[in-house]
Amino acid sequence: MVYTRGYMMGQRWMLAGWMACAGLGLATSPLVALAQTSLDATATQSSSEQGVTVKVTAKSIGLPGSQWEFAVVLDTHSADLSDDLSQSATLTTDDGRTFKPAGWLGAPPGGHHREGVLAFEVPAPRPGAIELRIERPGESAPRTFRWQL
């Protein structure tokens, strides 16, 4: 088969373009990794004390400066779930910063089953680990849920 000079030049440009795209992918892969969380970071954690079970799942742990969201489910057969989670929850980073929730979107206080989402504003720099603490009325210690980022 005889190749013309134009065909060979086209092949070189195509190869150069492919190599540039591959290089761009390698250069941006650390940024993609920052935006993602591991399966461990999003696994549901549970705490059962005094007849109340609290389950928390990290839904959205984004880049610094964006809202981080945690799905919270409270269940009981005996107590009234009158917690004001927007006041009783805090998020603490491994470098000692503590944040109050930006908001609670979910069931109001009361009843035997509640669920919703706690949202936090988390500024830079991105921490290596976080701990969500929920203080419940009548309990001596807060419920704690930890994630490695």
BAFI-3210 file (N, C-alpha, C; in Angstrom, 3 decimals, decimal comma, padded with zeros to 6 digits):
// residues 149
n [1|2|3|4|5|6|7|8|9|10|11|12|13|14|15|16|17|18|19|20|21|22|23|24|25|26|27|28|29|30|31|32|33|34|35|36|37|38|39|40|41|42|43|44|45|46|47|48|49|50|51|52|53|54|55|56|57|58|59|60|61|62|63|64|65|66|67|68|69|70|71|72|73|74|75|76|77|78|79|80|81|82|83|84|85|86|87|88|89|90|91|92|93|94|95|96|97|98|99|100|101|102|103|104|105|106|107|108|109|110|111|112|113|114|115|116|117|118|119|120|121|122|123|124|125|126|127|128|129|130|131|132|133|134|135|136|137|138|139|140|141|142|143|144|145|146|147|148|149]
n.u [000,840|000,537|001,272|000,277|001,877|000,191|-001,639|000,013|000,767|-001,687|-002,154|-000,122|-000,950|-003,330|-002,371|-000,867|-002,902|-004,374|-002,459|-002,205|-004,762|-004,715|-002,652|-003,826|-005,907|-004,458|-003,270|-005,456|-006,595|-005,950|-007,583|-010,141|-010,138|-010,124|-012,709|-014,249|-015,448|-014,496|-015,895|-016,040|-016,283|-018,864|-020,453|-023,188|-023,518|-024,276|-025,860|-026,994|-028,680|-030,221|-032,772|-033,073|-032,273|-029,842|-029,043|-026,600|-025,648|-023,112|-023,883|-023,081|-020,022|-018,286|-016,067|-013,905|-015,606|-018,086|-021,464|-021,794|-023,508|-025,510|-027,396|-029,817|-031,340|-033,646|-034,899|-037,281|-039,119|-040,112|-039,458|-039,895|-039,002|-037,814|-035,665|-033,823|-032,216|-030,786|-029,705|-028,494|-026,507|-023,087|-020,247|-017,011|-013,648|-010,551|-008,527|-009,464|-011,494|-014,852|-018,240|-021,565|-024,723|-025,793|-028,341|-031,393|-033,187|-035,999|-038,057|-040,014|-039,414|-040,494|-042,593|-041,944|-040,304|-037,976|-036,562|-034,110|-032,002|-028,924|-027,130|-023,948|-021,744|-018,535|-015,453|-012,329|-009,138|-009,597|-010,436|-008,763|-010,180|-013,456|-015,929|-019,157|-021,252|-023,980|-025,937|-028,111|-031,157|-031,124|-029,098|-025,817|-023,487|-022,484|-023,726|-021,488|-020,097|-017,797|-015,653|-013,100|-011,476]
n.v [-001,164|002,210|005,202|008,553|011,744|013,603|011,943|010,705|012,939|013,636|011,417|011,779|014,177|013,303|011,431|013,155|014,746|012,844|012,148|014,591|014,833|012,626|013,395|015,682|014,464|013,000|015,102|016,396|014,480|014,414|016,526|015,579|013,448|014,828|015,826|013,630|011,090|008,379|005,020|004,358|006,845|007,579|005,704|004,490|005,305|004,215|004,717|003,528|004,288|004,491|003,684|005,037|005,215|006,558|007,272|008,106|009,342|010,383|012,437|014,356|015,367|017,798|019,950|022,296|025,106|024,630|023,431|020,798|017,798|015,778|012,951|012,271|010,031|009,418|007,120|005,644|003,774|004,516|007,108|010,705|012,439|015,226|016,760|019,618|019,696|021,581|023,136|021,384|019,939|019,672|020,162|019,023|019,533|017,777|019,534|021,089|022,994|024,099|023,839|025,087|023,845|024,915|024,568|022,635|020,356|018,790|016,521|018,049|018,714|016,118|013,157|009,644|008,893|010,417|012,127|013,681|016,236|017,487|020,404|021,855|024,641|024,578|025,898|026,436|025,316|022,014|019,494|016,567|014,743|014,423|015,062|014,497|015,667|015,001|016,256|014,984|015,524|014,735|012,853|011,938|012,148|013,309|011,951|010,561|010,695|009,693|010,501|009,709|011,639]
n.w [000,000|-000,776|000,777|000,869|001,285|002,570|003,867|005,773|007,293|008,345|009,975|011,854|013,094|014,203|016,049|017,676|018,706|020,154|022,089|023,403|024,548|026,253|027,960|029,103|030,476|032,409|033,753|034,922|036,527|039,359|040,262|039,768|041,521|043,951|044,007|044,346|046,599|048,701|048,901|051,594|052,746|052,171|053,328|055,328|058,715|062,026|065,206|068,242|071,118|074,291|073,361|070,959|067,589|065,498|062,254|059,882|056,747|054,643|052,160|050,290|049,984|049,101|047,234|048,977|050,343|049,286|049,931|052,274|052,636|054,781|055,190|057,572|059,779|062,278|064,598|066,782|069,266|071,596|072,597|072,252|069,420|069,655|068,909|067,876|065,219|063,752|065,686|067,488|066,227|065,130|063,010|062,943|062,052|061,296|061,867|063,884|063,437|063,897|062,915|062,639|061,459|058,202|057,590|058,026|056,260|056,331|058,274|060,849|064,434|066,688|067,026|066,118|064,106|062,094|059,360|057,272|055,816|056,813|056,218|055,648|055,496|054,345|054,553|052,721|053,942|052,552|054,824|056,242|057,626|059,082|061,639|062,605|065,062|067,112|069,536|071,844|073,652|077,101|076,911|077,890|076,365|073,104|069,985|067,717|064,469|062,113|059,326|057,036|054,667]
ca.u [000,000|001,310|000,675|000,673|002,432|-000,937|-002,196|000,957|000,685|-002,954|-001,956|000,707|-001,785|-004,284|-001,607|-000,528|-004,134|-004,680|-001,485|-002,546|-005,948|-004,290|-001,895|-004,781|-006,597|-003,560|-003,043|-006,645|-007,102|-005,960|-008,734|-011,305|-010,044|-010,520|-014,151|-014,912|-015,212|-014,410|-017,090|-016,046|-016,716|-020,305|-021,168|-024,086|-023,074|-025,428|-025,626|-028,213|-028,553|-031,436|-033,958|-033,122|-031,243|-029,514|-028,248|-026,111|-024,939|-022,537|-024,440|-022,340|-018,844|-017,723|-014,846|-013,995|-016,404|-019,424|-022,207|-021,656|-024,810|-025,567|-028,743|-029,962|-032,589|-033,821|-035,988|-037,504|-040,452|-040,516|-039,190|-040,331|-037,824|-038,004|-034,364|-033,681|-030,921|-030,043|-029,027|-027,781|-025,456|-021,886|-019,280|-015,662|-012,607|-009,375|-007,643|-010,070|-012,557|-016,195|-019,259|-022,983|-025,385|-026,381|-029,767|-031,995|-034,307|-036,587|-039,185|-039,894|-039,317|-041,654|-042,852|-041,065|-039,428|-037,658|-035,420|-033,864|-030,626|-028,172|-026,182|-022,903|-020,809|-017,190|-014,460|-011,001|-008,727|-010,331|-009,848|-008,470|-011,209|-014,505|-016,743|-020,468|-021,700|-025,375|-026,246|-029,532|-031,644|-031,121|-027,951|-024,622|-022,444|-023,055|-023,527|-020,411|-019,972|-016,507|-015,292|-011,797|-011,692]
ca.v [000,000|003,441|006,299|009,881|012,599|014,188|010,922|010,528|014,129|013,518|010,414|012,390|015,129|012,538|010,883|014,268|015,125|011,809|012,263|015,793|014,505|011,717|014,212|016,514|013,575|012,703|016,326|016,784|013,397|014,755|017,379|014,706|012,680|015,703|016,028|012,371|010,521|006,926|004,336|004,453|008,183|007,736|004,600|004,872|004,986|004,107|004,759|003,233|004,569|004,850|003,426|005,877|004,919|007,664|006,833|009,245|009,039|011,554|012,461|015,238|015,993|018,411|020,732|023,346|026,255|024,211|022,792|019,371|017,328|014,520|012,434|011,845|009,325|009,115|006,161|005,183|003,245|004,926|008,512|011,732|012,977|016,673|017,389|020,677|019,314|022,756|023,681|020,375|019,276|020,419|019,456|019,376|019,040|017,231|020,624|021,789|023,944|023,608|024,549|024,815|023,596|026,010|024,320|021,301|020,192|017,502|016,454|018,922|017,990|015,360|011,860|008,503|008,703|011,672|012,090|014,904|016,494|018,577|020,993|022,660|025,378|024,213|026,673|025,871|024,164|020,763|018,697|015,168|013,954|015,227|014,384|015,080|015,406|015,340|016,201|014,676|015,830|013,624|011,954|012,556|012,368|013,436|010,882|011,000|009,987|010,165|010,134|010,057|012,174]
ca.w [000,000|-000,902|001,530|000,400|002,326|003,296|004,752|006,875|008,133|009,077|011,018|012,906|013,828|015,004|017,159|018,561|019,396|021,130|023,176|024,167|025,355|027,310|028,911|029,815|031,413|033,518|034,507|035,680|037,370|040,786|040,552|039,805|042,762|045,046|043,995|044,641|047,918|048,661|049,383|053,051|053,140|051,993|053,971|056,412|060,065|062,906|066,643|069,006|072,551|075,019|072,569|069,751|066,591|064,598|061,107|059,116|055,504|053,982|050,809|049,397|050,579|047,904|047,343|049,984|049,961|048,855|051,013|052,504|053,080|055,511|055,395|058,966|060,100|063,695|064,821|068,144|069,543|072,935|072,931|071,318|068,737|069,622|068,648|066,876|064,663|063,289|066,858|068,277|065,434|064,746|062,179|063,377|061,151|061,975|062,289|065,007|063,102|064,208|062,150|062,869|060,169|057,436|057,577|058,121|055,351|056,662|059,197|062,022|065,699|067,139|066,425|066,382|062,936|061,417|058,449|056,533|055,407|057,431|055,273|056,272|054,650|054,789|053,798|052,479|053,158|052,731|055,906|055,964|058,311|059,702|062,630|062,841|066,431|067,366|070,958|072,040|074,999|078,057|076,726|078,475|075,354|071,750|069,002|066,825|063,192|061,564|057,957|056,464|053,309]
c.u [000,890|000,564|001,165|001,168|001,314|-001,547|-001,304|000,909|-000,597|-002,842|-001,135|-000,114|-002,793|-003,581|-001,262|-001,759|-004,511|-003,746|-001,786|-003,752|-005,573|-003,516|-002,802|-005,535|-005,735|-003,345|-004,241|-007,148|-006,989|-007,150|-010,006|-011,299|-010,454|-012,036|-014,913|-014,623|-015,174|-015,730|-017,181|-016,591|-018,221|-021,114|-022,035|-023,500|-024,288|-024,995|-026,957|-027,932|-029,921|-032,708|-034,106|-031,957|-031,097|-028,623|-027,873|-025,349|-024,414|-022,985|-023,552|-021,216|-018,049|-016,409|-015,006|-014,801|-017,803|-020,146|-021,926|-022,959|-024,725|-027,027|-028,801|-031,334|-032,573|-035,038|-036,059|-038,898|-040,982|-040,384|-039,796|-039,083|-037,984|-036,704|-034,498|-032,295|-030,130|-029,299|-028,142|-026,658|-024,287|-021,015|-017,902|-014,654|-011,410|-008,390|-008,316|-011,142|-013,915|-017,220|-020,651|-023,622|-025,878|-027,890|-030,120|-033,177|-034,888|-037,728|-038,962|-039,781|-040,632|-041,755|-041,828|-040,146|-039,234|-036,516|-035,334|-032,397|-030,080|-027,170|-025,215|-022,123|-019,410|-016,167|-013,155|-010,138|-009,559|-009,663|-009,567|-009,491|-012,221|-015,269|-018,040|-020,897|-023,150|-025,631|-027,743|-029,945|-031,640|-029,979|-026,685|-023,530|-023,081|-022,849|-022,468|-020,322|-018,747|-016,283|-013,869|-012,051|-010,502]
c.v [001,234|004,538|007,618|010,691|013,214|013,207|010,752|011,724|014,079|012,527|010,991|013,365|014,400|011,951|011,978|014,713|014,118|011,914|013,493|015,527|013,592|012,479|015,096|015,684|013,260|013,935|016,699|015,687|013,698|015,640|016,558|013,914|013,532|015,827|014,759|011,949|009,012|006,321|004,405|005,798|008,348|006,615|005,128|004,408|005,043|004,131|004,517|003,400|004,911|004,731|004,262|005,495|006,137|007,096|008,057|008,740|010,340|011,520|013,225|015,885|016,537|019,111|021,804|024,533|025,906|023,560|021,300|018,903|015,942|014,131|011,859|011,196|009,031|008,218|005,784|004,586|003,796|006,413|009,448|012,375|014,492|017,440|018,518|020,483|020,501|023,427|022,664|019,673|020,227|019,529|019,954|018,757|018,546|018,308|021,538|022,813|023,313|024,486|024,122|024,580|024,891|025,812|022,864|021,286|018,815|017,635|017,373|018,082|017,302|014,014|010,803|008,176|010,056|011,428|013,392|015,033|017,686|019,087|021,900|023,398|025,072|024,966|025,906|026,126|022,927|019,949|017,265|014,240|014,915|014,373|015,166|014,675|015,873|015,154|016,019|015,007|014,574|012,641|012,667|012,873|012,497|012,164|011,392|010,070|010,566|009,654|010,589|010,538|011,895]
c.w [000,000|-000,152|000,966|001,584|003,180|004,278|005,978|007,818|008,976|010,220|012,172|013,746|014,718|016,230|018,162|019,359|020,475|022,335|024,036|025,069|026,510|028,383|029,739|030,845|032,620|034,383|035,368|036,604|038,859|041,154|040,632|041,102|043,961|045,138|044,363|046,067|047,781|049,135|050,897|053,507|053,026|052,638|055,116|057,739|060,980|064,362|067,343|070,490|073,098|074,169|071,309|068,841|065,687|063,505|060,292|057,896|054,930|052,526|049,842|050,173|049,406|048,151|048,412|049,457|049,496|050,033|051,065|053,126|053,718|055,685|056,810|059,144|061,590|063,841|066,285|068,239|070,861|073,229|071,883|070,721|068,549|069,368|067,620|066,277|064,138|064,444|067,573|067,526|065,188|063,873|062,579|062,421|061,955|062,401|063,319|064,689|063,374|063,511|062,600|061,505|059,518|057,368|057,720|057,184|055,604|057,633|060,399|063,303|066,064|066,458|066,793|065,209|062,276|060,457|057,690|056,210|056,186|056,414|056,037|055,198|055,189|053,949|053,595|053,714|053,502|053,838|055,461|056,601|058,921|060,691|062,802|064,244|066,561|068,855|071,114|073,464|075,879|077,901|077,184|077,462|073,973|070,935|068,037|065,615|062,492|060,148|057,654|055,045|052,416]
res [m|v|y|t|r|g|y|m|m|g|q|r|w|m|l|a|g|w|m|a|c|a|g|l|g|l|a|t|s|p|l|v|a|l|a|q|t|s|l|d|a|t|a|t|q|s|s|s|e|q|g|v|t|v|k|v|t|a|k|s|i|g|l|p|g|s|q|w|e|f|a|v|v|l|d|t|h|s|a|d|l|s|d|d|l|s|q|s|a|t|l|t|t|d|d|g|r|t|f|k|p|a|g|w|l|g|a|p|p|g|g|h|h|r|e|g|v|l|a|f|e|v|p|a|p|r|p|g|a|i|e|l|r|i|e|r|p|g|e|s|a|p|r|t|f|r|w|q|l]
***
